């Protein structure tokens, strides 16, 4: 048995069981023994993303309310900044209020300073304003004195896209997820993870839905690297050579597509599954636990 075949078992188990949970939940079915959607105690207790990123609740909301409206925007740069802001905030109730606001976003303008101020005012009312999924920290008081988190994300992080906007628009014409990701990573305060999240969102739009590297390239994140190393029995925090990454992920995608029948799985979905498998195996090995336990979402 090759190392690739030995590595299939935990990844495939997690993906099959998580996808079964999604289907049972949609159908309203549950286990006759536990009344839950799965008998696996780890999957029952903790929150895990779906096998396909587009099946996650926030992604579904974004696809319906933001990403499917790409063709409506007269200014593509405005649309890109709006998509980026939405993923950084990642909390639909806040974004719904922004959409309903006094022309915070139109099809040819986006008022980032007012949006940043609005988010802070909303937070001041005690309303949850940010995602719990990402570690979006407030800006350094020393480096950004007097700047709130809302202002920082809206004006500095998302506003920083102006410095590379011409290149971003050219990258989108080149039709490459990797090129857009590299350009986003070059912007101050952007890292590999958030750049990858925004690129993945753009694959649900006409800009990158037919990218030539949709099934051959995905960014490496810390969680997916750990998952990769766990599956291959490597030191947990060892660097993963790009050549190994490019060899194994397409092979694992082929396995998951064959077993689950999800032919539209992208390579970004596979790297996301590696991250979730790492979370699962970490709990199983008694090495820690995910930050979030499972709680049904009722806010949207």
Secondary structure by P-SEA (a helix, b strand, c coil): ccccccccaaaaaaaaaaaaaaaaaaaccccccccccccccccccbbbbcccccccaaaaaaaacccccccccccaaaaaaaaaaaaaaccaaaaaaaaacccccccccccaaaaaaaaaaaaaacccccccccccccccccccccccaaaaaaccccccccccaaaaaaaaaaccaaaaaaaaaacccccaaaaaaaaaaaaaccccccccccccbbbbcaaaaaaaaaaacccccccccaaaaaccaaaaaaaaaaacccccccaaaaaaaaaaaaaaaaaaaccccccccbbbbccc
